Amino acid sequence: MLVRLTRKQASPAWDGSLYYTTATHGESQGFFAKPVMGGSPAVNETLILAYDMTHPMGGGDDWTTSLISQIRLDTDDSPGGAFVIRQIAVTENPGREALGLKPAPAAGSGQGGAGEGCGTGEEQDGEGHA
């Protein structure tokens, strides 16, 4: 999964967690990923966050075996930050090697971060409004 965003206002603590829901579970620490590429942009910097949803930090193969009904992106872990979400794309996973990353850790090790599925993109304000 890819997220292109621009930071408009600073915040003391970056997060970058991506949570998702299905018909069988809501948002929880058991089903999320952190970006494997990109993170903590400076003010007025646009970057792409890449999440490897085939190897999330929580959820195992749930992303690839379930119908995802909703996603939530936590940009900062403290108040005050502001972002423009320029695009969110759920794409076929090109593999970690295509991103110049090391091979994925063994199952159950809890590592996360570029995606799988179908794609869409829509410009939104920092509060998730189109």
GUDO-810497 format. One record per residue: residue number from 1; residue in one letter; z, y, x of N, C-alpha, C in turn. Coordinates in pm, whole numbers. Last residue first. Example, Ala and Ser with C-alpha at 12.3 -4.5 7.8 and 13.67 -1.06 7.14 Angstrom:
<pts>
<pt nr="2" rest="s" n_c3="708" n_c2="-225" n_c1="1285" ca_c3="714" ca_c2="-106" ca_c1="1367" c_c3="787" c_c2="3" c_c1="1290"/>
<pt nr="1" rest="a" n_c3="780" n_c2="-569" n_c1="1319" ca_c3="780" ca_c2="-450" ca_c1="1230" c_c3="780" c_c2="-330" c_c1="1320"/>
</pts>
This chain:
<pts>
<pt nr="130" rest="a" n_c3="205" n_c2="1448" n_c1="-1242" ca_c3="62" ca_c2="1464" ca_c1="-1216" c_c3="19" c_c2="1607" c_c1="-1238"/>
<pt nr="129" rest="h" n_c3="517" n_c2="1433" n_c1="-1078" ca_c3="440" ca_c2="1475" ca_c1="-1195" c_c3="295" c_c2="1494" c_c1="-1157"/>
<pt nr="128" rest="g" n_c3="689" n_c2="1379" n_c1="-866" ca_c3="617" ca_c2="1269" ca_c1="-927" c_c3="539" c_c2="1304" c_c1="-1051"/>
<pt nr="127" rest="e" n_c3="792" n_c2="1597" n_c1="-742" ca_c3="880" ca_c2="1529" ca_c1="-836" c_c3="808" c_c2="1417" c_c1="-910"/>
<pt nr="126" rest="g" n_c3="596" n_c2="1718" n_c1="-589" ca_c3="703" ca_c2="1648" ca_c1="-521" c_c3="799" c_c2="1575" c_c1="-612"/>
<pt nr="125" rest="d" n_c3="298" n_c2="1651" n_c1="-789" ca_c3="390" ca_c2="1740" ca_c1="-720" c_c3="503" c_c2="1657" c_c1="-658"/>
<pt nr="124" rest="q" n_c3="1" n_c2="1457" n_c1="-717" ca_c3="122" ca_c2="1485" ca_c1="-791" c_c3="204" c_c2="1587" c_c1="-716"/>
<pt nr="123" rest="e" n_c3="-319" n_c2="1314" n_c1="-750" ca_c3="-238" ca_c2="1417" ca_c1="-687" c_c3="-120" c_c2="1450" c_c1="-777"/>
<pt nr="122" rest="e" n_c3="-383" n_c2="974" n_c1="-733" ca_c3="-371" ca_c2="1090" ca_c1="-819" c_c3="-279" c_c2="1189" c_c1="-750"/>
<pt nr="121" rest="g" n_c3="-550" n_c2="665" n_c1="-714" ca_c3="-496" ca_c2="781" ca_c1="-644" c_c3="-491" c_c2="899" c_c1="-738"/>
<pt nr="120" rest="t" n_c3="-549" n_c2="310" n_c1="-690" ca_c3="-567" ca_c2="433" ca_c1="-766" c_c3="-511" c_c2="546" c_c1="-683"/>
<pt nr="119" rest="g" n_c3="-639" n_c2="-41" n_c1="-649" ca_c3="-600" ca_c2="93" ca_c1="-606" c_c3="-625" c_c2="203" c_c1="-706"/>
<pt nr="118" rest="c" n_c3="-484" n_c2="-369" n_c1="-635" ca_c3="-593" ca_c2="-280" ca_c1="-669" c_c3="-548" c_c2="-137" c_c1="-648"/>
<pt nr="117" rest="g" n_c3="-349" n_c2="-559" n_c1="-359" ca_c3="-366" ca_c2="-537" ca_c1="-502" c_c3="-488" c_c2="-454" c_c1="-532"/>
<pt nr="116" rest="e" n_c3="-132" n_c2="-472" n_c1="-94" ca_c3="-223" ca_c2="-568" ca_c1="-152" c_c3="-234" c_c2="-540" c_c1="-301"/>
<pt nr="115" rest="g" n_c3="-54" n_c2="-278" n_c1="207" ca_c3="-37" ca_c2="-336" ca_c1="76" c_c3="-143" c_c2="-430" c_c1="31"/>
<pt nr="114" rest="a" n_c3="138" n_c2="-235" n_c1="487" ca_c3="20" ca_c2="-181" ca_c1="421" c_c3="-7" c_c2="-266" c_c1="301"/>
<pt nr="113" rest="g" n_c3="676" n_c2="-310" n_c1="530" ca_c3="587" ca_c2="-204" ca_c1="536" c_c3="445" c_c2="-224" c_c1="511"/>
<pt nr="112" rest="g" n_c3="962" n_c2="-486" n_c1="666" ca_c3="871" ca_c2="-435" ca_c1="565" c_c3="762" c_c2="-349" c_c1="618"/>
<pt nr="111" rest="q" n_c3="1173" n_c2="-767" n_c1="713" ca_c3="1096" ca_c2="-656" ca_c1="768" c_c3="994" c_c2="-612" c_c1="666"/>
<pt nr="110" rest="g" n_c3="1347" n_c2="-995" n_c1="667" ca_c3="1367" ca_c2="-864" ca_c1="606" c_c3="1296" c_c2="-749" c_c1="671"/>
<pt nr="109" rest="s" n_c3="1337" n_c2="-1258" n_c1="731" ca_c3="1396" ca_c2="-1171" ca_c1="832" c_c3="1410" c_c2="-1028" c_c1="784"/>
<pt nr="108" rest="g" n_c3="1209" n_c2="-1424" n_c1="552" ca_c3="1352" ca_c2="-1408" ca_c1="538" c_c3="1416" c_c2="-1315" c_c1="639"/>
<pt nr="107" rest="a" n_c3="958" n_c2="-1550" n_c1="770" ca_c3="1007" ca_c2="-1529" ca_c1="633" c_c3="1159" c_c2="-1518" c_c1="633"/>
<pt nr="106" rest="a" n_c3="918" n_c2="-1380" n_c1="1085" ca_c3="930" ca_c2="-1501" ca_c1="1005" c_c3="989" c_c2="-1469" c_c1="869"/>
<pt nr="105" rest="p" n_c3="728" n_c2="-1072" n_c1="1104" ca_c3="840" ca_c2="-1160" ca_c1="1137" c_c3="842" c_c2="-1281" c_c1="1045"/>
<pt nr="104" rest="a" n_c3="377" n_c2="-1026" n_c1="1172" ca_c3="492" ca_c2="-1017" ca_c1="1082" c_c3="602" c_c2="-1111" c_c1="1127"/>
<pt nr="103" rest="p" n_c3="259" n_c2="-908" n_c1="1494" ca_c3="258" ca_c2="-1003" ca_c1="1382" c_c3="387" c_c2="-991" c_c1="1300"/>
<pt nr="102" rest="k" n_c3="249" n_c2="-549" n_c1="1552" ca_c3="284" ca_c2="-685" ca_c1="1593" c_c3="276" c_c2="-777" c_c1="1472"/>
<pt nr="101" rest="l" n_c3="-33" n_c2="-338" n_c1="1468" ca_c3="107" ca_c2="-375" ca_c1="1464" c_c3="127" c_c2="-517" c_c1="1514"/>
<pt nr="100" rest="g" n_c3="-282" n_c2="-229" n_c1="1420" ca_c3="-229" ca_c2="-221" ca_c1="1556" c_c3="-82" c_c2="-256" c_c1="1563"/>
<pt nr="99" rest="l" n_c3="-388" n_c2="-275" n_c1="1179" ca_c3="-311" ca_c2="-152" ca_c1="1191" c_c3="-254" c_c2="-133" c_c1="1331"/>
<pt nr="98" rest="a" n_c3="-493" n_c2="-523" n_c1="1215" ca_c3="-586" ca_c2="-414" ca_c1="1190" c_c3="-517" c_c2="-278" c_c1="1200"/>
<pt nr="97" rest="e" n_c3="-260" n_c2="-677" n_c1="1230" ca_c3="-337" ca_c2="-656" ca_c1="1352" c_c3="-435" c_c2="-540" c_c1="1336"/>
<pt nr="96" rest="r" n_c3="-176" n_c2="-701" n_c1="966" ca_c3="-101" ca_c2="-615" ca_c1="1058" c_c3="-179" c_c2="-585" c_c1="1185"/>
<pt nr="95" rest="g" n_c3="-423" n_c2="-682" n_c1="711" ca_c3="-352" ca_c2="-756" ca_c1="814" c_c3="-287" c_c2="-660" c_c1="912"/>
<pt nr="94" rest="p" n_c3="-523" n_c2="-545" n_c1="502" ca_c3="-615" ca_c2="-574" ca_c1="611" c_c3="-552" c_c2="-660" c_c1="719"/>
<pt nr="93" rest="n" n_c3="-468" n_c2="-608" n_c1="166" ca_c3="-400" ca_c2="-603" ca_c1="295" c_c3="-498" c_c2="-639" c_c1="407"/>
<pt nr="92" rest="e" n_c3="-621" n_c2="-399" n_c1="-69" ca_c3="-616" ca_c2="-530" ca_c1="-6" c_c3="-553" c_c2="-515" c_c1="131"/>
<pt nr="91" rest="t" n_c3="-403" n_c2="-141" n_c1="-206" ca_c3="-527" ca_c2="-194" ca_c1="-150" c_c3="-510" c_c2="-336" c_c1="-101"/>
<pt nr="90" rest="v" n_c3="-308" n_c2="118" n_c1="-380" ca_c3="-268" ca_c2="-20" ca_c1="-364" c_c3="-396" c_c2="-94" c_c1="-328"/>
<pt nr="89" rest="a" n_c3="-248" n_c2="445" n_c1="-298" ca_c3="-352" ca_c2="343" ca_c1="-308" c_c3="-290" c_c2="206" c_c1="-284"/>
<pt nr="88" rest="i" n_c3="-190" n_c2="770" n_c1="-381" ca_c3="-124" ca_c2="641" ca_c1="-370" c_c3="-233" c_c2="537" c_c1="-392"/>
<pt nr="87" rest="q" n_c3="-206" n_c2="1103" n_c1="-260" ca_c3="-275" ca_c2="980" ca_c1="-302" c_c3="-181" c_c2="862" c_c1="-286"/>
<pt nr="86" rest="r" n_c3="-37" n_c2="1321" n_c1="-237" ca_c3="-181" ca_c2="1343" ca_c1="-246" c_c3="-255" c_c2="1220" c_c1="-296"/>
<pt nr="85" rest="i" n_c3="249" n_c2="1465" n_c1="-324" ca_c3="192" ca_c2="1331" ca_c1="-314" c_c3="43" c_c2="1347" c_c1="-338"/>
<pt nr="84" rest="v" n_c3="416" n_c2="1704" n_c1="-158" ca_c3="301" ca_c2="1689" ca_c1="-246" c_c3="249" c_c2="1549" c_c1="-220"/>
<pt nr="83" rest="f" n_c3="774" n_c2="1746" n_c1="-143" ca_c3="649" ca_c2="1686" ca_c1="-99" c_c3="540" c_c2="1707" c_c1="-202"/>
<pt nr="82" rest="a" n_c3="1088" n_c2="1858" n_c1="-24" ca_c3="982" ca_c2="1869" ca_c1="-124" c_c3="851" c_c2="1819" c_c1="-64"/>
<pt nr="81" rest="g" n_c3="1447" n_c2="1826" n_c1="14" ca_c3="1309" ca_c2="1806" ca_c1="57" c_c3="1211" c_c2="1821" c_c1="-58"/>
<pt nr="80" rest="g" n_c3="1697" n_c2="1845" n_c1="-117" ca_c3="1637" ca_c2="1962" ca_c1="-54" c_c3="1493" c_c2="1947" c_c1="-14"/>
<pt nr="79" rest="p" n_c3="1926" n_c2="1566" n_c1="-55" ca_c3="1859" ca_c2="1667" ca_c1="-138" c_c3="1791" c_c2="1775" c_c1="-54"/>
<pt nr="78" rest="s" n_c3="1840" n_c2="1258" n_c1="113" ca_c3="1930" ca_c2="1371" ca_c1="93" c_c3="1855" c_c2="1476" c_c1="11"/>
<pt nr="77" rest="d" n_c3="1649" n_c2="1085" n_c1="187" ca_c3="1778" ca_c2="1027" ca_c1="155" c_c3="1884" c_c2="1136" c_c1="144"/>
<pt nr="76" rest="d" n_c3="1308" n_c2="1117" n_c1="65" ca_c3="1423" ca_c2="1160" ca_c1="145" c_c3="1550" c_c2="1093" c_c1="97"/>
<pt nr="75" rest="t" n_c3="1131" n_c2="955" n_c1="-93" ca_c3="1087" ca_c2="1023" ca_c1="29" c_c3="1204" c_c2="1059" c_c1="119"/>
<pt nr="74" rest="d" n_c3="1100" n_c2="676" n_c1="-258" ca_c3="1211" ca_c2="763" ca_c1="-220" c_c3="1174" c_c2="829" c_c1="-88"/>
<pt nr="73" rest="l" n_c3="889" n_c2="579" n_c1="-508" ca_c3="892" ca_c2="619" ca_c1="-368" c_c3="1009" c_c2="714" c_c1="-346"/>
<pt nr="72" rest="r" n_c3="835" n_c2="311" n_c1="-721" ca_c3="915" ca_c2="432" ca_c1="-698" c_c3="920" c_c2="457" c_c1="-549"/>
<pt nr="71" rest="i" n_c3="618" n_c2="153" n_c1="-960" ca_c3="665" ca_c2="174" ca_c1="-823" c_c3="746" c_c2="303" c_c1="-818"/>
<pt nr="70" rest="q" n_c3="571" n_c2="-101" n_c1="-1210" ca_c3="607" ca_c2="35" ca_c1="-1172" c_c3="646" c_c2="38" c_c1="-1025"/>
<pt nr="69" rest="s" n_c3="474" n_c2="-358" n_c1="-1244" ca_c3="467" ca_c2="-267" ca_c1="-1357" c_c3="499" c_c2="-122" c_c1="-1320"/>
<pt nr="68" rest="i" n_c3="294" n_c2="-611" n_c1="-1097" ca_c3="380" ca_c2="-497" ca_c1="-1068" c_c3="364" c_c2="-395" c_c1="-1180"/>
<pt nr="67" rest="l" n_c3="301" n_c2="-942" n_c1="-1150" ca_c3="233" ca_c2="-823" ca_c1="-1200" c_c3="330" c_c2="-707" c_c1="-1181"/>
<pt nr="66" rest="s" n_c3="344" n_c2="-1153" n_c1="-856" ca_c3="387" ca_c2="-1092" ca_c1="-982" c_c3="294" c_c2="-979" c_c1="-1023"/>
<pt nr="65" rest="t" n_c3="289" n_c2="-1238" n_c1="-603" ca_c3="286" ca_c2="-1339" ca_c1="-710" c_c3="322" c_c2="-1283" c_c1="-847"/>
<pt nr="64" rest="t" n_c3="319" n_c2="-1033" n_c1="-424" ca_c3="188" ca_c2="-1099" ca_c1="-429" c_c3="177" c_c2="-1201" c_c1="-542"/>
<pt nr="63" rest="w" n_c3="588" n_c2="-957" n_c1="-459" ca_c3="480" ca_c2="-857" ca_c1="-475" c_c3="346" c_c2="-926" c_c1="-495"/>
<pt nr="62" rest="d" n_c3="729" n_c2="-1197" n_c1="-393" ca_c3="729" ca_c2="-1146" ca_c1="-530" c_c3="616" c_c2="-1047" c_c1="-555"/>
<pt nr="61" rest="d" n_c3="778" n_c2="-1314" n_c1="-152" ca_c3="638" ca_c2="-1310" ca_c1="-197" c_c3="624" c_c2="-1255" c_c1="-339"/>
<pt nr="60" rest="g" n_c3="1059" n_c2="-1112" n_c1="-79" ca_c3="976" ca_c2="-1226" ca_c1="-41" c_c3="832" c_c2="-1211" c_c1="-86"/>
<pt nr="59" rest="g" n_c3="1244" n_c2="-912" n_c1="-138" ca_c3="1156" ca_c2="-958" ca_c1="-243" c_c3="1067" c_c2="-1075" c_c1="-208"/>
<pt nr="58" rest="g" n_c3="1270" n_c2="-666" n_c1="115" ca_c3="1336" ca_c2="-744" ca_c1="13" c_c3="1234" c_c2="-788" c_c1="-90"/>
<pt nr="57" rest="m" n_c3="1091" n_c2="-568" n_c1="292" ca_c3="1228" ca_c2="-587" ca_c1="342" c_c3="1311" c_c2="-667" c_c1="241"/>
<pt nr="56" rest="p" n_c3="774" n_c2="-747" n_c1="261" ca_c3="868" ca_c2="-639" ca_c1="231" c_c3="1006" c_c2="-667" c_c1="292"/>
<pt nr="55" rest="h" n_c3="505" n_c2="-851" n_c1="332" ca_c3="626" ca_c2="-875" ca_c1="411" c_c3="727" c_c2="-762" c_c1="386"/>
<pt nr="54" rest="t" n_c3="314" n_c2="-761" n_c1="169" ca_c3="321" ca_c2="-907" ca_c1="183" c_c3="442" c_c2="-947" c_c1="265"/>
<pt nr="53" rest="m" n_c3="323" n_c2="-490" n_c1="192" ca_c3="393" ca_c2="-548" ca_c1="78" c_c3="390" c_c2="-701" c_c1="78"/>
<pt nr="52" rest="d" n_c3="349" n_c2="-278" n_c1="424" ca_c3="301" ca_c2="-416" ca_c1="422" c_c3="378" c_c2="-490" c_c1="313"/>
<pt nr="51" rest="y" n_c3="254" n_c2="55" n_c1="389" ca_c3="356" ca_c2="-44" ca_c1="354" c_c3="291" c_c2="-182" c_c1="353"/>
<pt nr="50" rest="a" n_c3="198" n_c2="355" n_c1="549" ca_c3="142" ca_c2="223" ca_c1="521" c_c3="257" c_c2="125" c_c1="501"/>
<pt nr="49" rest="l" n_c3="152" n_c2="693" n_c1="488" ca_c3="251" ca_c2="588" ca_c1="503" c_c3="184" c_c2="457" c_c1="466"/>
<pt nr="48" rest="i" n_c3="-17" n_c2="954" n_c1="636" ca_c3="-31" ca_c2="835" ca_c1="553" c_c3="79" c_c2="737" c_c1="589"/>
<pt nr="47" rest="l" n_c3="48" n_c2="1311" n_c1="619" ca_c3="33" ca_c2="1183" ca_c1="687" c_c3="18" c_c2="1072" c_c1="585"/>
<pt nr="46" rest="t" n_c3="63" n_c2="1651" n_c1="684" ca_c3="13" ca_c2="1549" ca_c1="594" c_c3="-3" c_c2="1420" c_c1="673"/>
<pt nr="45" rest="e" n_c3="303" n_c2="1902" n_c1="733" ca_c3="229" ca_c2="1790" ca_c1="792" c_c3="189" c_c2="1692" c_c1="682"/>
<pt nr="44" rest="n" n_c3="471" n_c2="2096" n_c1="631" ca_c3="326" ca_c2="2120" ca_c1="626" c_c3="243" c_c2="2013" c_c1="696"/>
<pt nr="43" rest="v" n_c3="739" n_c2="1978" n_c1="824" ca_c3="696" ca_c2="2069" ca_c1="717" c_c3="549" c_c2="2104" c_c1="737"/>
<pt nr="42" rest="a" n_c3="679" n_c2="1640" n_c1="944" ca_c3="728" ca_c2="1777" ca_c1="961" c_c3="679" c_c2="1862" c_c1="843"/>
<pt nr="41" rest="p" n_c3="756" n_c2="1315" n_c1="805" ca_c3="664" ca_c2="1423" ca_c1="842" c_c3="735" c_c2="1557" c_c1="858"/>
<pt nr="40" rest="s" n_c3="866" n_c2="1034" n_c1="818" ca_c3="937" ca_c2="1157" ca_c1="849" c_c3="845" c_c2="1271" c_c1="893"/>
<pt nr="39" rest="g" n_c3="583" n_c2="818" n_c1="887" ca_c3="718" ca_c2="846" ca_c1="839" c_c3="771" c_c2="978" c_c1="890"/>
<pt nr="38" rest="g" n_c3="374" n_c2="543" n_c1="992" ca_c3="396" ca_c2="676" ca_c1="936" c_c3="541" c_c2="693" c_c1="893"/>
<pt nr="37" rest="m" n_c3="397" n_c2="202" n_c1="915" ca_c3="324" ca_c2="305" ca_c1="988" c_c3="345" c_c2="438" c_c1="916"/>
<pt nr="36" rest="v" n_c3="549" n_c2="56" n_c1="758" ca_c3="528" ca_c2="0" ca_c1="892" c_c3="453" c_c2="98" c_c1="979"/>
<pt nr="35" rest="p" n_c3="795" n_c2="183" n_c1="530" ca_c3="662" ca_c2="192" ca_c1="592" c_c3="659" c_c2="127" c_c1="730"/>
<pt nr="34" rest="k" n_c3="984" n_c2="-65" n_c1="351" ca_c3="981" ca_c2="58" ca_c1="431" c_c3="843" c_c2="64" c_c1="497"/>
<pt nr="33" rest="a" n_c3="1030" n_c2="-201" n_c1="21" ca_c3="972" ca_c2="-202" ca_c1="156" c_c3="990" c_c2="-66" c_c1="221"/>
<pt nr="32" rest="f" n_c3="1202" n_c2="-413" n_c1="-222" ca_c3="1157" ca_c2="-285" ca_c1="-165" c_c3="1097" c_c2="-306" c_c1="-27"/>
<pt nr="31" rest="f" n_c3="1415" n_c2="-566" n_c1="-392" ca_c3="1269" ca_c2="-559" ca_c1="-403" c_c3="1219" c_c2="-425" c_c1="-354"/>
<pt nr="30" rest="g" n_c3="1688" n_c2="-548" n_c1="-376" ca_c3="1629" ca_c2="-679" ca_c1="-353" c_c3="1477" c_c2="-677" c_c1="-351"/>
<pt nr="29" rest="q" n_c3="1773" n_c2="-306" n_c1="-456" ca_c3="1762" ca_c2="-326" ca_c1="-311" c_c3="1701" c_c2="-462" c_c1="-278"/>
<pt nr="28" rest="s" n_c3="1567" n_c2="-242" n_c1="-748" ca_c3="1690" ca_c2="-285" ca_c1="-681" c_c3="1665" c_c2="-297" c_c1="-531"/>
<pt nr="27" rest="e" n_c3="1428" n_c2="-197" n_c1="-1066" ca_c3="1442" ca_c2="-145" ca_c1="-930" c_c3="1574" c_c2="-193" c_c1="-872"/>
<pt nr="26" rest="g" n_c3="1410" n_c2="-514" n_c1="-1246" ca_c3="1399" ca_c2="-369" ca_c1="-1234" c_c3="1407" c_c2="-327" c_c1="-1088"/>
<pt nr="25" rest="h" n_c3="1228" n_c2="-817" n_c1="-1317" ca_c3="1333" ca_c2="-741" ca_c1="-1248" c_c3="1303" c_c2="-592" c_c1="-1247"/>
<pt nr="24" rest="t" n_c3="1027" n_c2="-930" n_c1="-1471" ca_c3="1150" ca_c2="-1007" ca_c1="-1450" c_c3="1259" c_c2="-932" c_c1="-1374"/>
<pt nr="23" rest="a" n_c3="812" n_c2="-760" n_c1="-1478" ca_c3="870" ca_c2="-799" ca_c1="-1607" c_c3="1003" c_c2="-871" c_c1="-1589"/>
<pt nr="22" rest="t" n_c3="894" n_c2="-546" n_c1="-1196" ca_c3="808" ca_c2="-643" ca_c1="-1265" c_c3="872" c_c2="-672" c_c1="-1400"/>
<pt nr="21" rest="t" n_c3="897" n_c2="-265" n_c1="-971" ca_c3="952" ca_c2="-344" ca_c1="-1080" c_c3="845" c_c2="-439" c_c1="-1134"/>
<pt nr="20" rest="y" n_c3="979" n_c2="-143" n_c1="-639" ca_c3="885" ca_c2="-180" ca_c1="-745" c_c3="955" c_c2="-265" c_c1="-850"/>
<pt nr="19" rest="y" n_c3="1017" n_c2="111" n_c1="-385" ca_c3="1073" ca_c2="10" ca_c1="-475" c_c3="968" c_c2="-23" c_c1="-581"/>
<pt nr="18" rest="l" n_c3="1005" n_c2="220" n_c1="-67" ca_c3="918" ca_c2="199" ca_c1="-181" c_c3="976" c_c2="83" c_c1="-262"/>
<pt nr="17" rest="s" n_c3="1160" n_c2="464" n_c1="144" ca_c3="1165" ca_c2="335" ca_c1="73" c_c3="1071" c_c2="334" c_c1="-46"/>
<pt nr="16" rest="g" n_c3="1180" n_c2="704" n_c1="284" ca_c3="1052" ca_c2="634" ca_c1="283" c_c3="1051" c_c2="501" c_c1="211"/>
<pt nr="15" rest="d" n_c3="1381" n_c2="894" n_c1="419" ca_c3="1403" ca_c2="758" ca_c1="370" c_c3="1273" c_c2="678" c_c1="375"/>
<pt nr="14" rest="w" n_c3="1530" n_c2="1152" n_c1="620" ca_c3="1412" ca_c2="1083" ca_c1="572" c_c3="1451" c_c2="944" c_c1="522"/>
<pt nr="13" rest="a" n_c3="1755" n_c2="1411" n_c1="590" ca_c3="1746" ca_c2="1266" ca_c1="609" c_c3="1622" c_c2="1207" c_c1="541"/>
<pt nr="12" rest="p" n_c3="1746" n_c2="1695" n_c1="552" ca_c3="1814" ca_c2="1637" ca_c1="669" c_c3="1787" c_c2="1489" c_c1="694"/>
<pt nr="11" rest="s" n_c3="1426" n_c2="1835" n_c1="478" ca_c3="1547" ca_c2="1771" ca_c1="431" c_c3="1613" c_c2="1705" c_c1="551"/>
<pt nr="10" rest="a" n_c3="1180" n_c2="2098" n_c1="421" ca_c3="1257" ca_c2="2005" ca_c1="504" c_c3="1378" c_c2="1950" c_c1="430"/>
<pt nr="9" rest="q" n_c3="892" n_c2="2109" n_c1="218" ca_c3="1024" ca_c2="2163" ca_c1="248" c_c3="1106" c_c2="2057" c_c1="319"/>
<pt nr="8" rest="k" n_c3="652" n_c2="1976" n_c1="213" ca_c3="651" ca_c2="2120" ca_c1="187" c_c3="785" c_c2="2186" c_c1="218"/>
<pt nr="7" rest="r" n_c3="463" n_c2="1714" n_c1="348" ca_c3="598" ca_c2="1770" ca_c1="331" c_c3="586" c_c2="1921" c_c1="315"/>
<pt nr="6" rest="t" n_c3="221" n_c2="1529" n_c1="185" ca_c3="245" ca_c2="1647" ca_c1="268" c_c3="386" c_c2="1696" c_c1="241"/>
<pt nr="5" rest="l" n_c3="82" n_c2="1193" n_c1="184" ca_c3="166" ca_c2="1301" ca_c1="133" c_c3="178" c_c2="1414" c_c1="235"/>
<pt nr="4" rest="r" n_c3="-42" n_c2="889" n_c1="83" ca_c3="-75" ca_c2="1009" ca_c1="161" c_c3="2" c_c2="1125" c_c1="100"/>
<pt nr="3" rest="v" n_c3="30" n_c2="557" n_c1="105" ca_c3="74" ca_c2="680" ca_c1="40" c_c3="40" c_c2="796" c_c1="132"/>
<pt nr="2" rest="l" n_c3="-76" n_c2="224" n_c1="51" ca_c3="-88" ca_c2="347" ca_c1="128" c_c3="-44" c_c2="466" c_c1="44"/>
<pt nr="1" rest="m" n_c3="0" n_c2="-116" n_c1="84" ca_c3="0" ca_c2="0" ca_c1="0" c_c3="0" c_c2="123" c_c1="90"/>
</pts>
